[in-house]
Amino acid sequence: MADVSTAEAAPAGSFIDGSASHAQRSRSNVWARVGYALGTSGINLGATPTSLFLLYYLTEIAGLRAALAGVAVALPKIWDAVVDPMFGGWIDRTAIRMGRRGPIVIVSGLAFLLSSLLTFMLPHLSSPLQLTFLVTFLLIISSTSQTAFNVSQYALASEMTASSRQLGGLLSLAGVVSQIFSIAGVALAPMIIDWAGGGATGYSRMALVFSVAAVPLLVAFFLATHRVPVIGHGSSEATLPLWTSIRATVENRPFYFLIAFLIFQGVGTAILFGFLPFANQYVLRGDAGSLSILEVVLFMSVMLGMPLTPLVLRRADTASAMRWCNAGIALSLTLLFAAGFGPTWCTWIAVAATGIASGAVGVLLQTAILEVARTKLRGALVVASGFYLGIMVAGTKLGTSAGGFVSGELLDLIGFVPGGGQQATSALIGLRAGYTLVPLVFVVIAGVFLRFVRLPPGDATTRN
């Protein structure tokens, strides 16, 4: 959002009424930024059960084989990879016609929460294939709803700001506020499961608590941003055909290198989170309380890393800063593997280092992608922002799903036996590598793509 403290009229990109008083604009500015941050918090809070426990719940509670659970998690993301760019463009065109993004935000947000809740309230079905189909269907609904919400949300971030600095500041604020709620969520989730009696009942009640808690946050987001006008770049943006958009964006190579980086980072992160509950129980010999501590340390360190982004950018450009942060993640995962053989506090330190570097690179990556997506291509052609954002959201979810699929297949491959029993030595070795060295491989691959990223200097977004 525009900085109204230095000018009487709101600059381009701001939705604040230029005729309003300075104090009124400042209050509107703050309320809109806080409301935007609460929207990020609401959607992430509603996704907490899925991001923390989905694979564990499907194997240990619902009784699916790890391989089938991995398939159920992966198939909806393959759907996303095909549908999200088209769907993102359609969402953007719909918002342009309506002149507001608010209705899309509220409908998609509530649909996401409901489908996520039902995923943890699975009925007892006799056939594993029927259960796999039901889980896949619910995850497709959840994922498609999340796409509509995220495309609208990221578009709002660009429409509420007038420069890269403001955009980065808004995303940092949203990330920090979201992490505060996430820290509370990851700390409380295992406890809620225990308080509710564990098992299927415990998980369903935990999911219900998170869904209900997310509703007022999404409502606050809607109230704070529903008056933000949709800003398009011209009539061609709303009417450009799909294949023309694809062909046109091929020349925007930095965008696709960033998406490749995003996907492989997402795979590594999903594997880390997928294996962490198993590693906590079978490798680190922890309980629900120790798992909460591990996850709180990780989320708090991510939150601490986000505000460090401006400090990093004082010493390096965005692309170089991302490379350094990615190298920091790789080093921290290496230390995390070694820490698993030592006292628990060593694991906490390694997890914290991983989180700090991840928090910084996350903000840098979002800012870089949103800026590159504004690039004008040959002939001053501008592709609909929803198309770019659809690819971005698809990349995020594709990385997450691929990580879930890899986690499930690896658990099956190493001979993991669900149910809390004794594990074979090979399974324990696999679990130890699963939350450290395997994510490290994908982080290193992500870094390779990052080496090819060349971002335009400053706020320049026009390419001849």
N, C-alpha and C positions, 0 to 999 in steps of 0.2 A: 504493500500500500504506500501511497505517496507520503512523503514527509511534509506535513502541513505546518510544522513549527517554523519554517523559513519562508513561507510564501502565503499571501492572502488567498490566492486562487489555487484550487486543486489542480495539479499537473495531469497531463495525459496519463491514462492508466488507472487513475483513482476514481472511485465512484462517489466520493464525498461531494455534496452539493457546494459549488463554489460560492453561493450566496449566503451560506451559513456562516455564523460567527466563528472566530478562531477556537473558542472554547468548545463550541458544539462539534466542530470538525474533529478536534482532538479526542473528545469523548467517543464519537462515532468510530474514529480510527482505532482506539484501544478496544472498544467492544467488538468490532469486527475481527480484529486480530485474535483476541481471546476466544471469540466464538469459533473462528476457523480452527484454532488449536484444539478446542474441545471436540470438534467433529473428528479430527484425527484420533483423539483419545477414545471417543466412543466406538469407532469402527475397530480400532485395535483392541479395545477391551472386550468387545464382542467376539473377536477372533482369538482371544487368549486360550480358551479350552482347545480349539483346533490346533493352534501352533504349538502348544505344550504337550498335549496328551493324545492327539488323534491316533497316531500309529500304535501307541501303547494301549489305548482304549480298544481299538479294533482287534488287537491280538490277545491281550490279557483279559479283557472283559467280554467283548462280543464273541471271541473265540475263533476269529478268522486266522487262517494260516498267514504268516508274514508275507509270503509272495502275493496272495490274493489281496491282502490289505494294501500292499504297495501298488498293485494294479488299480484298486479303487481310488487311491489318492492321485495316481498319475493320469488316468483317463480324462478327468475333468479339465486338467491343464492342457492336454493335447487339444481338447475342444476349444479352450481359451486361445491357444496359439493360432487356430484357424479363424475363430469367430471374432476375437477382440478387436483387431484393427477395423473390420467392417462395423462392428457394433459400436466402437468408440466414435467412428465417424457419424453413425446414425444418431447417437446420443448428442453429439455436438450440433448436428443439423436441427434436431428437435429443439434443443435449447435456444438456438438462433431464432427459430420460428416463434417460440413462446416468448423470447426476450428475457427469460429467467431460467436459472438452473435449480431453483428451490424445489419445485415439485418432483423432479427426477431424484434429487438428493434424499428427500424424505421417504419416497416409495422404495427406492433401492436400498436405503439403509435399513428399513424395517424388514424388507424381504430377506436381506442378508442375516439379520439377527434371528429371524424365525427359522430359516433353513439350517443355520448353524446349531441352534438349539435342538432341532429334531435329529440331527446327526448323532447326538449323545442320548437319544431316547429311542434307540433301535428296538423293535420287537424281536421276540424269539422266533426265528425262522428255521425250518428243518434243513433247508438247502443252503450251503455256503455260497452257491452261485446267486441265489435269490438275494441273500444278504449283501453280497458284493454289488449286485445291480442296484439295490435300494440306496446303499451308501454312495455309489457313483452318481445316481440321480440327484440326491440331496446336495452333494458337493458341486454338481454342475449348476444347480439353482443358486447356491451360495456364491459360487465363483462369478457367475454372470452378474448377479446383483452387486457384488463387490466391484466389478469392472465399471458398471454404470456410476457407482458412487465415486470411485477413484478418478475416473475421467473428469467428472464434474468438479471434484475437489481440486485436482491439479490445475484445471482450466481456471477455476476461481482464483487460485494463487497468482497466476499471471495477470488476471483482470484486476486484482486488488493491488498490484504493485506496478511501479513505473521504472524500475532499474534492477540490475542484477543484485546490487547490495540489499535493496528492500526485499527482493524475492528470497535471497538467502536468509535474511533476518526472519522473515515470516516462516519459512520452512524450519529454521532452527528453533523458533519459539514453539511451533507445533510439535516438533520432535521432542523437545524437553518436557513440555506438558504431557505429551503422550507417554513418555517414559515414566513419569511420576505415577500415572495411573497404572501403567504396566507393572511397575515394581510392586505396587500394592496388590495387583492381580496375581502375579506369580508367587508372592508370599502367601496370599490367602487361599489360592486354589487348592493346594494339597490339604490344607487344614479343613476347608469346607467339605472336601471329599470324605475326610476322616470323621468330621462332625456329623455328616449325613449317613454314616454307617458303612462307607466304602461300597465296593461293588458297583453294579449297574445303577442302583439308586443314588449312590454318592456322586457318581459322575453326572447323572441327569440333573440333580439338584444344583450341582456346581455350575453347570452350563446355564441353568435357569437364572441363577443369581447374577451371572455376568451379563446375560442378555437384558435382564430388567435394569441393571445398573447402567447399561449403555444407552438406554432410551432417552433419559433426560439430557445426556451429552449431545446426542444427535439433534434433539429438539432445539437446544441452545445454538448449535451450529446453523440450523435452518433459520432461526430467528435473526441471527447476526448477519447472515449472508444472502438471504433470499431477495434483497433489494439490489444486489450487485448486478449491473447490466451486463449482458453478454457482449463481448467485444470481438467482432470479426475483422478480417483483413480485406473483405470485399466479397462481392457476389460469387466469384469463382471458387472461393474457399468452401462455400456451402454446396456447390454443385459438381465439383470435380469428381469424375467417376473413380471407382476403386482401383482398377488396373492402371489408370493414368496416375493416380496418387502413388502407387507402388513404383512405377517406372520413374516418376519425378523424384522420389525420395532416395533412389539408389545412389544419386550423386552426393547425397548428404552422408558421406562416409563416417565422419566423426559420430553421428547419431547411432549408426549401426554398430560401430566398435564399442560405444558406450553400452548399448543394449547387450552385446555379447559379454562384456564385463559384468553387467548387472545379472545376467543369467547364471554365469559360473559362480559369482559371489553368492547368489541365492541358493545354488545347489549346495555349496559348502556350508552355508548357514543352516539350511534345512537338515542336513546330515548331522551337524553338531547338535541341534535341538532334538532331532529324532533319537539319537543315541544317548543323550544325556541322562534321561530317566533310567535306562537300562544300565549304563555305566555307574551311575550313583548307587544302584542297588547291588550289582554283582561285582563291580571292580573296586569301587571306593567303599563298599560295605556301609552305605548310608541308609537313612530312612527318609520319610516324608519331610521331616524338619531340615535335614541336611540338603535335600533337593531344593527346598525353598531358599536356603541360604545361597546355594550355588547360583540359582536363577536370579535372585535379588542382586547379588554381586555383579552378575553379567549385565543386568538391565541398568543398574545404577552407574556402572562404568560407561555404558553406551550413552547415558544421559550426560555424563561428565564430558565425553568426547565431543558432543555436538557443539557446545559453546566455544570449544577450542578452535573451531574452524577459522574464524577471523584471524586468530593468532598465527595459524599455519599459513594463511594466505598472505600475511605480511612478509613472509620469507620466500614464498614460491608462488608460481601461477597455479591455476586450478588443476591442470593436468599433472604437473609435477607433484603437487600436494597429494593428489590421489595415489600416485605411484608410491610415494613415501609411506602413506598410511596403509596401503595394501601390503607393502613389505613388512610393516609393523605387525599386521595381522598374521602373516606367515611366520614371523619369528615367534610371536606369542603362542601360536598353535604348536610349534616345535617344543617350546618350554612347557606347554600344558601336558604333552606326552611324557616328558621327563618328570614333571611334578606329580604325576599319578603314582610314582614309586616312592614318594616322600610323604611327609605329614600333610594334613588337610589344608593347612594355611598356604602351602606352596601352590596347591591347585587354585585356591582363591585368588592369589596374586596373578597367576597366569591367566585366569579367566578375566580378571579386571583389566589386564593389559590388552587382551583380545577385544574386550568391549570398548575401551577408549578409542582404539584405532578404528573399530567398526563404526562407532558413532560419528567420528569425523568424516570418514569416507562416505557414509550414507548421505550426509547433508551436501557434501561436495558433488556427489553423483547426481542427486536430484536437481540441484541447481544447474549443473552442466547440461543435463538432458533437456530441461525446460528451456534453457537459453538456446541450445543448438536447434531445438524444434521450431524456433522462431525464424530460422534462417530462410531468407528468400533465395529461391533457386534460379536457374537460368530463365531469362525472359520475365524476371520479377514474379514468377509463379509462386504462389503460397498455398501449401497443402493444409487442409483443415487441421487445426490443432488436435481435434478429437482423434484423428487418424494416428498422429504421432503418439498421443497419450494412450490410445488403445494398444499400440505396439509396446509401449513402456509397461503398461499394466500386464499385458500378456507375457512379456519377458520376466517380470517379477514373479508371476504365478507359475510360469513354466519352470523357472529355477527352483521354486519351492516344491513343485510337484515332482520334478526330476530328482530332487534331493530325497523326497519321501519314497519314491520308487526305488532309488538306489539303496536307501536305508533298509527297506523291506526285503529286497533281494539279498543284501549282504547278511542280514539276520538269518535268512534261510540258508545262505551259503555256508556260514560259519557253524551251522548246527545249533543255533540257539533254540532252547526248549522253553516255551512260555509256561507260566504257572508258578514261578517263584522257586523252582527246585534247583538242585545242584547243576551247574553248567560244566561242560567239558573244558579242558585246558585250551583247546583250539578256539572254543567259543569265547572264553575270557580274553584271549589274545585279540580276537576280532573285535570285541567290545572296546578294548583299550585303544585300538587303532581307529575305531569307528568315530569317536568324538574328538580325535586329534589329527592323526596323519591323513586320514581319508579326506576330511575337509581341507587340509593343507594342500593336497594335490589340486583341488579345484580353485583354490585361491591363487596358486601359482599360475594355472592356466588363465585365469582372469587377468592376471598381471601382464601376460603376453599380449592380450588384446589392447590393454591400456597403453602399451608402448606405441601404438599406431594412432592414438588420439591426438589431434592438433586442434585446439579450440581457438576461435577468433579472439583477438585481444580486446579487453575491456567489454563494452556492451555492444560491440559491432556484431551484427547478426545478418548482414547483407553480403551475399556472395555473387560475384559476377559469373 
